[in-house]
Amino acid sequence: MLSAAALVVVAAGLIRVVVGTFLPWLRTGLASRNSFRAAGLIRRLLHPPGIAGVLLAGWPAIVAISALALALLAAGLRRSGLALAAVAALTAGAVAVTTLLLPARSYAAAATSGPAVTAAGAALVLAAILLGVGLPRVGRARSRQGSSGARADRPAG
């Protein structure tokens, strides 16, 4: 499945995602707001419809989902832990990248530290999952072949 090193990278990425959510995400005047305060402010002022409103309302759950993913991985439940880690990384990464791409306004601008740290953590998680799941299969396929390229369990000829 996933090597111990890949699991460590997934865990480090999830921790980075969570830390990033507490760093500045929005600057308004002299005030900086973390992702949770920014989400609350946007919900109260703009009342976004549809999926944007749902994501903003559920944003605090990103910490709980990340913590649950880490707990499942620590308990040895790799598939469930990796699935939750992927959900957390995809969600947090999408929100962070979107925030970084927002244009600055005269009254507010996106802060770069929080979204950048969160996006980097999400990228680590996803890269570790994708590379960690794909690489062991390649390694196993090569180990089954002999030096001539023929399969080791078949006689050459």
N, C-alpha and C positions, 0 to 999 in steps of 0.2 A: 504494500500500500504506500505509505509515506515514511521516509527515513526519519530518524530521530532529529537530524539536522534540519530537515524541512519543517518538522513540527516546532522546533525552537524558533525558526524564522516566522512561522504562522503566529506563534504566541507573541513574539516581539512586535510583529505588525499590528496585532490586535491591541496590544498595550499602547502602541504609538497612535492608533486611531482614537482610543479613549483619551489619552493625554491631549491630543490635538483638539478635541471638542471643548476642553476647558481653557484653551488659549484664546486670545482675541480673534474674533471673526468679523466684527462690525465696529466701525468707528463713526460716531456721530458727535460732532463738535469736539469736545475734549474727552468724552467718555469712550471707553472700549468695552465691548460686550462679548462674552463667550458665545458659543453656538446656542446654548440653551436660552440665554437671555435674548439673543438676537431672534431666535425662532419665536419666542413669546411676544416680542415687540412686533414682529412682522404679522403674526396672527392677530394681535389686537388692533393694529393700525390698518392693515390691508385686507383682512378677512379673505385670504386666497381660496378660490373654489377648487373642488375636485381633489385630485391626487396631491397637489401642492399643499392644500390644507391638511390632508391626512398625514402627509410626511412631517409637516411642522408640528402637528399635535402629538405624533408618536416619536418625535426625535429623541426625547430622553431615553427611550427604550434601547437606543443604540449601545448604551453602556451596559445595560442588563443582558442584551443579546451577546455582546462581546464577552462578558463575564461568564455567561452560561456556556458559550463555546469553549472558553478556556477550561472551565470545570469539566466538561464532557471529555475534552482531550486529555486532561490530567487523569480522569477516571478510566481511560482506555477506550472510550467510545468514539473512535476516530471518525467514522462516517458521519455520525450526527454532529460531532464537534466541527468537522470540516465544512459540513453543509451550513451550519449556523455562522461559521467564520466567513464563508463566502457571501452569505446574505448580508452580514454586517459590513464587509469590505465593499461590496457592490453598492449598497445604499449610501454608506458614509462617503465613499469615493466619488459617487455621482454628485452628491450634495456639495462636497468640498470643491470639486472641479468647477461645477456650475457657479459657486460663490466666487471663485477666483476669476471667472470670466465676466462677472458682472461689471458694467461700466460704473465709474465713480459719479456720484451726484454732488451737488453743492451742499447738501444736508447730511449725506452719509456716503461711506465708502467701505468696501470690503477690506478687512485687515488680512494680511497675507500669512502671518505665522500659523494661526489655527487651521485654516483650510489646507495650507501646504503640508503641515505635519500630518494631518488626517489623511490627505490624498496619498502621501508617501507611505503611510502605514497600510492603507488599503492596497496599494500596489504591491507591497511586500507580501501581504497575505495571499493575494491572487497569484502572484508569480510563484510563490512557494508551493501553492496547491497545484497549479498547472504544470510546473516543471517537476515537482515531486511525484506527481501521479504519472506523468509521461516517461520520465527517465528510467525508472526501474524496469519497465517493460522493454525498453530498448536494450538495457544491460542484460536482461534474461535472454533475449532473443540472440544476442551475440555470443553468450556463453554456451549456448546449445550447438553452435557451429564449430567445426574443427578449423584448423589452420588453412585448409584448402577452400574453405567457404562452404563445404558440404556439411550437412547435419551430422553431428557426432554419433547419432544412434543408427545411421545407415552406413553400410559399407560403401567405400568409393568404388566406382566402376561402372 
